[in-house]
């Protein structure tokens, strides 16, 4: 089981228009609603890769109800641990062994996919904590003539201390059955900037490898808590460290606490800095498409490989192939499985030892 944490989940609404022009009215040709927020999108990608994933975070108000309903309709279950899968509420899976830094593979487990990458083999279960405020909406306007996307993002609900305490108790209760945890996205109003650092330490105390994907001050605080892997963009690393060169910025971020730091380089692939040096994997050609979806897919690829205990070359190849296959997909949380399978053996990886 993989846990994704989306503290600022969203109802993702996509409008498609023939051509987007600022300061004019547009006729929408298609409207699509999907469960959103980085961690939710990553969970949907993981399910498509064949993994069992539990979505955690907060949900409230009418949009929160829609988000939950969409997850239930897509995966046939409303809450974590439903008996539809032969499990009792709150029941965990076991050990949580293996080398988080990629030294070897985990043994097969009953809830792990037999062949990661098999389409539709996984599932998503929902364990979102209710809040009194309303889940935010993220609006994407797609120009169908160019493929360009304009995004509008609401701030999210104000989360109270009691709501945080309820979430934290639920999160720590899930950890004994987890293979890996991803902490993703922005913080909603009301939560302190050190919230992700708190969750990193909780996962470490339970012996569960943790990936952190956020930005700004929550990223800086989270890195200091020593997560197993930080996944972000080259631009975010520059903002964090002051270094424009991606390899130097990644190693500086690792020096500040993370065991490994991965950075999306857009069409140039993914870079990772570890204690042994740095590696970069790139697709045969720039994939184009939506860069946000590409980054979310790279996180899903890295997270699935972390949970499976794969070595770094395999982790990077999966992240880059999935990123390219998701960038041009119709919506977030989706990818072209045929393109992913075709690209995977063609990813070029270069190594730069220290």
C-alpha positions as CSV (number, residue, x, y, z in Angstrom):
1,X,0.0,0.0,0.0
2,X,1.2,3.5,-0.9
3,X,-0.2,6.6,1.0
4,X,-0.5,9.9,-0.7
5,X,-1.1,13.0,1.4
6,X,-2.9,16.0,-0.2
7,X,-3.5,18.5,2.5
8,X,-5.0,20.9,0.0
9,X,-7.0,18.6,-2.2
10,X,-9.1,20.1,-5.1
11,X,-11.9,19.5,-7.5
12,X,-10.1,19.8,-10.8
13,X,-12.3,21.4,-13.5
14,X,-11.2,21.6,-17.1
15,X,-12.8,23.8,-19.7
16,X,-11.9,23.3,-23.3
17,X,-12.3,26.2,-25.7
18,X,-11.5,26.5,-29.4
19,X,-9.0,29.3,-28.9
20,X,-8.2,31.1,-25.6
21,X,-7.9,34.9,-26.0
22,X,-7.6,37.1,-22.9
23,X,-10.2,39.8,-22.2
24,X,-12.8,38.1,-24.4
25,X,-15.8,35.8,-23.9
26,X,-15.4,32.1,-24.8
27,X,-17.8,29.3,-25.6
28,X,-16.8,26.2,-23.7
29,X,-17.0,23.1,-25.8
30,X,-16.3,20.5,-23.0
31,X,-16.3,20.6,-19.2
32,X,-14.6,17.8,-17.2
33,X,-14.5,17.4,-13.4
34,X,-11.9,15.1,-11.8
35,X,-10.5,14.6,-8.3
36,X,-7.5,16.9,-8.0
37,X,-4.6,18.1,-6.0
38,X,-1.1,16.7,-6.6
39,X,-1.3,13.8,-4.2
40,X,-4.8,12.7,-5.5
41,X,-3.5,12.9,-9.1
42,X,-0.4,10.9,-8.2
43,X,-2.6,8.3,-6.5
44,X,-4.7,7.9,-9.7
45,X,-1.5,7.5,-11.7
46,X,-0.3,4.9,-9.3
47,X,-3.5,2.9,-9.6
48,X,-3.1,3.0,-13.4
49,X,0.4,1.6,-12.8
50,X,-1.1,-1.3,-10.8
51,X,-0.6,-0.1,-7.2
52,X,-3.0,0.0,-4.3
53,X,-3.1,3.6,-2.9
54,X,-4.8,5.3,0.0
55,X,-5.6,9.0,-0.5
56,X,-5.4,11.1,2.7
57,X,-5.7,14.8,3.4
58,X,-8.7,17.0,3.9
59,X,-12.1,17.4,2.2
60,X,-15.1,19.6,3.0
61,X,-18.1,21.4,1.7
62,X,-20.0,20.7,-1.6
63,X,-16.8,20.4,-3.7
64,X,-15.3,18.0,-1.2
65,X,-18.4,15.8,-1.5
66,X,-18.1,15.9,-5.3
67,X,-14.4,14.9,-5.0
68,X,-15.3,12.0,-2.8
69,X,-18.1,10.9,-5.1
70,X,-15.9,11.0,-8.2
71,X,-13.3,8.8,-6.5
72,X,-16.0,6.4,-5.4
73,X,-17.4,6.2,-8.9
74,X,-14.0,5.7,-10.5
75,X,-12.7,3.0,-8.1
76,X,-15.9,1.5,-6.7
77,X,-15.1,2.2,-3.0
78,X,-15.7,5.2,-0.7
79,X,-13.5,4.7,2.3
80,X,-10.2,3.0,3.1
81,X,-10.5,-0.7,4.2
82,X,-13.9,-1.5,2.8
83,X,-14.8,-5.2,2.7
84,X,-15.2,-5.1,-1.1
85,X,-11.5,-6.0,-1.1
86,X,-11.7,-8.6,1.6
87,X,-10.4,-6.3,4.4
88,X,-11.7,-4.9,7.6
89,X,-11.7,-1.2,8.4
90,X,-8.2,0.1,9.5
91,X,-6.5,-3.3,8.9
92,X,-2.8,-3.0,7.8
93,X,-0.7,-5.2,5.6
94,X,2.5,-5.8,7.4
95,X,6.2,-5.4,7.3
96,X,7.4,-2.3,5.5
97,X,10.9,-3.7,4.9
98,X,13.3,-3.0,2.1
99,X,16.0,-0.3,1.3
100,X,14.4,3.1,0.7
101,X,17.5,4.4,-1.0
102,X,17.3,1.8,-3.7
103,X,19.8,-0.9,-2.6
104,X,17.5,-3.8,-3.5
105,X,14.0,-5.0,-4.2
106,X,11.3,-5.7,-1.7
107,X,10.0,-9.2,-1.5
108,X,6.6,-9.8,-3.2
109,X,3.7,-8.7,-1.0
110,X,0.0,-9.7,-1.3
111,X,-1.2,-6.1,-2.0
112,X,1.6,-5.2,-4.5
113,X,1.0,-5.3,-8.2
114,X,2.3,-8.4,-9.9
115,X,3.4,-6.4,-12.9
116,X,3.6,-2.7,-12.3
117,X,2.6,-0.8,-15.4
118,X,-0.3,-3.1,-16.2
119,X,-3.2,-0.8,-17.0
120,X,-6.1,-0.7,-14.6
121,X,-4.6,-3.3,-12.2
122,X,-4.5,-1.0,-9.1
123,X,-7.0,0.9,-7.0
124,X,-7.5,4.0,-4.9
125,X,-9.1,4.1,-1.5
126,X,-10.1,7.3,0.2
127,X,-9.3,8.3,3.8
128,X,-9.8,12.0,3.6
129,X,-10.5,13.9,6.9
130,X,-13.6,16.0,7.0
131,X,-13.2,19.8,7.5
132,X,-15.8,22.5,8.0
133,X,-14.5,24.6,5.1
134,X,-15.0,23.9,1.5
135,X,-12.4,22.1,-0.7
136,X,-10.9,24.4,-3.3
137,X,-11.4,24.2,-7.0
138,X,-8.6,24.4,-9.6
139,X,-9.7,25.6,-13.0
140,X,-7.8,24.7,-16.2
141,X,-8.7,26.4,-19.5
142,X,-7.4,24.4,-22.4
143,X,-6.9,26.1,-25.8
144,X,-7.7,23.2,-28.1
145,X,-5.9,24.9,-31.1
146,X,-2.5,25.1,-29.3
147,X,-2.8,22.7,-26.4
148,X,-1.8,25.5,-24.0
149,X,-3.4,25.5,-20.5
150,X,-4.3,28.5,-18.3
151,X,-4.8,27.6,-14.6
152,X,-6.7,29.3,-11.8
153,X,-6.2,27.9,-8.3
154,X,-8.3,28.8,-5.2
155,X,-6.6,29.0,-1.8
156,X,-8.5,26.1,0.0
157,X,-10.3,25.8,3.3
158,X,-9.0,27.1,6.6
159,X,-8.0,24.0,8.7
160,X,-8.4,24.2,12.4
161,X,-6.1,22.6,15.0
162,X,-8.8,20.0,15.9
163,X,-9.1,19.0,12.2
164,X,-5.3,18.7,11.9
165,X,-5.2,16.6,15.1
166,X,-7.9,14.3,13.6
167,X,-6.0,14.0,10.3
168,X,-2.7,13.3,12.1
169,X,-4.2,10.5,14.1
170,X,-5.6,8.9,11.0
171,X,-2.3,9.3,9.1
172,X,-0.2,7.7,11.8
173,X,-2.7,4.9,12.0
174,X,-2.2,4.0,8.4
175,X,1.6,4.0,8.5
176,X,2.1,0.4,9.8
177,X,0.6,-1.0,6.5
178,X,2.4,1.3,4.1
179,X,5.3,0.7,1.7
180,X,5.8,4.4,1.0
181,X,4.3,7.8,1.6
182,X,4.1,10.9,-0.6
183,X,3.5,14.4,0.9
184,X,2.3,16.5,-2.0
185,X,1.3,20.0,-2.9
186,X,0.5,23.3,-1.1
187,X,-0.7,23.8,2.5
188,X,-4.3,25.1,3.0
189,X,-4.8,28.2,5.1
190,X,-4.5,27.6,8.9
191,X,-1.7,25.0,8.9
192,X,1.8,25.9,10.0
193,X,4.6,25.9,7.5
194,X,6.2,23.0,9.4
195,X,3.3,20.6,8.8
196,X,5.0,18.5,6.2
197,X,8.1,18.3,8.4
198,X,5.9,16.9,11.2
199,X,4.6,14.2,8.8
200,X,8.1,13.3,7.5
201,X,9.2,12.6,11.1
202,X,6.0,10.5,11.7
203,X,6.7,8.4,8.6
204,X,10.4,7.9,9.6
205,X,9.4,6.9,13.1
206,X,7.2,4.2,11.5
207,X,10.1,3.0,9.2
208,X,8.2,4.1,6.1
209,X,10.1,5.8,3.2
210,X,8.7,9.2,2.5
211,X,8.8,11.4,-0.7
212,X,8.2,15.2,-0.3
213,X,6.8,17.3,-3.1
214,X,6.0,20.9,-2.1
215,X,7.4,24.3,-2.5
216,X,8.6,27.5,-0.7
217,X,8.9,27.5,3.1
218,X,7.1,24.2,3.6
219,X,9.8,22.6,1.3
220,X,12.6,24.2,3.3
221,X,11.2,23.0,6.6
222,X,10.4,19.6,5.2
223,X,13.9,19.0,3.8
224,X,15.4,19.7,7.3
225,X,13.3,16.8,8.6
226,X,15.4,14.5,6.3
227,X,12.9,12.8,3.9
228,X,14.1,9.9,1.8
229,X,13.4,11.7,-1.4
230,X,12.5,15.3,-2.4
231,X,10.8,15.6,-5.8
232,X,10.5,19.1,-7.3
233,X,11.5,21.2,-10.3
234,X,14.8,22.8,-11.2
235,X,13.2,26.3,-10.8
236,X,12.1,25.4,-7.3
237,X,15.5,24.2,-6.3
238,X,17.0,27.4,-7.6
239,X,14.6,29.4,-5.5
240,X,15.4,27.2,-2.5
241,X,19.2,27.2,-2.8
242,X,20.1,30.3,-4.9
243,X,22.0,28.1,-7.4
244,X,20.9,28.2,-11.0
245,X,22.8,25.1,-12.1
246,X,20.4,22.2,-11.5
247,X,23.1,19.6,-10.3
248,X,24.6,22.0,-7.9
249,X,21.2,23.1,-6.6
250,X,20.1,19.5,-6.1
251,X,23.2,18.6,-4.2
252,X,22.9,21.7,-2.0
253,X,19.3,20.7,-1.2
254,X,20.5,17.2,-0.3
255,X,23.1,18.7,1.9
256,X,20.4,20.4,3.9
257,X,18.8,17.1,4.9
258,X,17.2,15.0,2.1
259,X,18.7,11.6,1.3
260,X,18.1,12.2,-2.4
261,X,16.8,15.1,-4.5
262,X,15.1,14.7,-7.8
263,X,14.4,17.6,-10.1
264,X,12.2,17.7,-13.2
265,X,14.0,19.4,-16.1
266,X,11.0,19.7,-18.4
267,X,11.6,18.2,-21.8
268,X,15.2,17.4,-20.7
269,X,14.0,14.7,-18.3
270,X,14.7,14.2,-14.6
271,X,17.9,14.7,-12.6
272,X,18.6,13.1,-9.2
273,X,21.3,13.8,-6.7
274,X,22.3,11.1,-4.2
275,X,25.2,10.4,-1.8
276,X,26.9,8.6,-4.8
277,X,26.7,11.5,-7.3
278,X,24.1,12.5,-9.8
279,X,22.2,10.9,-12.7
280,X,20.0,12.3,-15.4
281,X,17.5,10.4,-17.5
282,X,16.0,11.9,-20.7
283,X,13.4,10.9,-23.3
284,X,14.6,10.4,-26.9
285,X,12.8,13.6,-27.8
286,X,11.0,16.4,-25.8
287,X,7.5,15.2,-25.3
288,X,5.7,18.5,-25.2
289,X,2.2,18.7,-23.7
290,X,1.2,20.0,-20.2
291,X,4.3,20.5,-17.9
292,X,2.2,20.2,-14.8
293,X,0.9,16.8,-15.7
294,X,4.4,15.8,-16.7
295,X,5.7,16.8,-13.2
296,X,2.9,14.9,-11.4
297,X,3.6,11.8,-13.4
298,X,7.3,12.0,-12.7
299,X,6.5,12.0,-9.0
300,X,4.2,9.0,-9.4
301,X,7.0,7.1,-11.3
302,X,9.5,7.9,-8.6
303,X,7.1,7.0,-5.8
304,X,6.1,3.7,-7.3
305,X,9.7,2.7,-7.8
306,X,10.6,3.8,-4.3
307,X,7.9,1.6,-2.9
308,X,9.2,-1.4,-5.0
309,X,12.8,-0.8,-3.9
310,X,14.0,-0.4,-7.5
311,X,17.5,0.9,-8.2
312,X,18.0,4.5,-9.4
313,X,18.4,3.8,-13.1
314,X,15.1,2.0,-13.1
315,X,13.5,4.7,-11.0
316,X,14.5,7.4,-13.4
317,X,13.5,5.5,-16.5
318,X,10.1,4.9,-15.1
319,X,9.7,8.6,-14.0
320,X,10.7,10.0,-17.4
321,X,8.6,7.5,-19.5
322,X,5.5,8.1,-17.4
323,X,6.1,11.8,-17.5
324,X,6.2,11.9,-21.3
325,X,3.2,9.5,-21.5
326,X,1.1,11.7,-19.2
327,X,2.0,15.1,-20.6
328,X,-0.3,14.8,-23.6
329,X,-3.0,12.7,-21.9
330,X,-6.6,14.1,-21.9
331,X,-6.6,14.9,-18.2
332,X,-4.7,14.8,-14.9
333,X,-4.2,11.3,-13.4
334,X,-4.2,9.7,-16.9
335,X,-1.4,8.5,-19.2
336,X,-1.0,6.8,-22.5
337,X,-0.1,3.3,-21.5
338,X,1.1,2.3,-25.0
339,X,3.4,5.3,-25.2
340,X,4.7,4.6,-21.7
341,X,5.5,1.0,-22.6
342,X,7.1,2.0,-25.9
343,X,9.3,4.8,-24.3
344,X,10.5,2.9,-21.2
345,X,13.4,0.9,-22.9
346,X,14.5,4.0,-24.9
347,X,15.2,6.3,-21.9
348,X,18.8,7.4,-21.9
349,X,20.5,7.6,-18.5
350,X,23.8,9.3,-17.8
351,X,25.7,9.0,-14.5
352,X,28.0,11.6,-12.8
353,X,29.8,10.1,-9.8
354,X,31.1,12.4,-7.1
